[in-house]
Amino acid sequence: MTARTPTTPARRHDLRRFLMSRRARVSPAQAGLPPGGGARRTPGLRREEVAVLAGVGTTWYQWLEQGREITVSPQVLDGVARVLRLSAVERRHLYVLAGLNPPLLESGEPPDSLCPGLRRLIDAWLPNPAHIMDAHWNTVAHNASAALVLGLVPDGRPHNWLWHYFTDPAYRSRAANREESARRVVAQFRASCTEQPDASRAAELAELVRELSAASEEFARLWEGGDVRPEGQLVNELEHPLVGRLAFESSPLRIPSRPDLTIVVHDPVPGSGTAEKVAALLNGRP
């Protein structure tokens, strides 16, 4: 049984109001109940009907809706969420109110499906580089600066950051502090993959790791090491063939509505001369 985190009176009040409001919007017909005789005193389902349909005791559900400090499990909450026809966001909200670790939220969108606003976001980051990756670090989109500075190919052509990093001779020659940088990249990739909600892509991940391990002894060695490192702002240094040493503060950003995607923005390290070099590249005069 999953341990429950003690909740505050305000959170228990919110749980009560949330369950009552969700129960009121589900009709008996929607829940698959036969039509009953007599007038119903309230709209929606009764508490005892939710309990029966969810496979829990009536008293237990009443206590849950009252926000009492009772033992709950993900399986039971999922049963309640199913009966109340909760969306993925509502189901996650129910977990939080009940004091359980919420499930990861899946977007349901194809990784390469981007709203225009996301593309405008990375373009607005110019003159600095910015790009968007999917759960397995495939580039989904990038701006013009990322193409010039990081060597990214045009949108629509396959590009995986791990393959780029470990098998592209041009990029290998650019990376400063190669050993530490490579170790960090693999450790962050492992952590990123375990945090992604789309379990259906596990086979794709295993295939990527298998193929890259065969193509790069360096990656295979680091992957077998099992290191895990959380994502966060890091200083990345690289040697550009035209303008020399560049240093960026690279920050991964997540959007709650698209947990399968990561936006990575790169800001020049102050005083490093990187901003001036990037401007020169964009102006075609390195």
C-alpha positions, 0 to 999 in steps of 0.5 A: 500500500502506498504511504499517504502524505498528511494533508492540510485542512484546506487540502481536505476541503478542496478534496471534498469539493472536487469529488462532489463537483465531479460526482454531480456531473456524471449521470447514472446513464453515463455510469451504466446504471439502470434507470431507477424509479422516483425522483433523485434528490441531487444531480449526478451520482450518489456516494453509494453508487460511486462506491459500488461502481469503484469497488470500494466500501460506501463508508470508505468513499464517504470518508474519502469525500469528507477528506478524512485521514484514511489509507488510500492506494493508487488502485482505489483512486484510479477506480474512483477516477474511472467512475467519475470519468476524470481526465488525465489532469483531473486524475492527477489533481485527485492524487495530489488532493488525496496526498499521493504522489501524482502520476505522470501526465501524458500529452497524447500528442505525437512528439513532432506535433508542435503548436505555432507558439512553441516555434515562435518561442524558440525563434524569439530566443534569437540571437541565442540558440534554442531547440526542442527535443522529444523524450529520446533527445531527437530534435523536433525543432530549432532556431537559426542560431542553433543551426549555426552554433550547434551544427543542427540540420534543417527541421524534418531531417532525423537528428538525435543528440546522442548520435550527434554527440558520440558519432559525429566527428565534427561535434566531437572536435567541438566539445570542450572537457570531453570526458566530463561532458560525455559522462554528464550527457549520458547520466542526464539522458538516463534520468530524462528517460526514466521521468518520461510518461510514455512507456510505449516507447520503451522498445524505441529507447532500448533500440537506440541504446543498443545501436548507439552502444554498438556504434560508440565504445565511449557511450557503451562504457558510460551507459554501463556505468549506470550514472544518473544526473538530474537535468538543470542549468549547466555551463557548456563549452565548445570549440566552434571551427569558425569563431573558437571557444564558446560558453553557454548556460544551457537550461532545459525547460518543461511545459506541463501540457507537453511533458514529452518535450523539452525546450533547451535554451542557451545563453552566452556566459557573461564576459566570455565573448560568446555573445559577440561571436554568435552575433558575428556568425548570424551576420555571416562575418565570423 
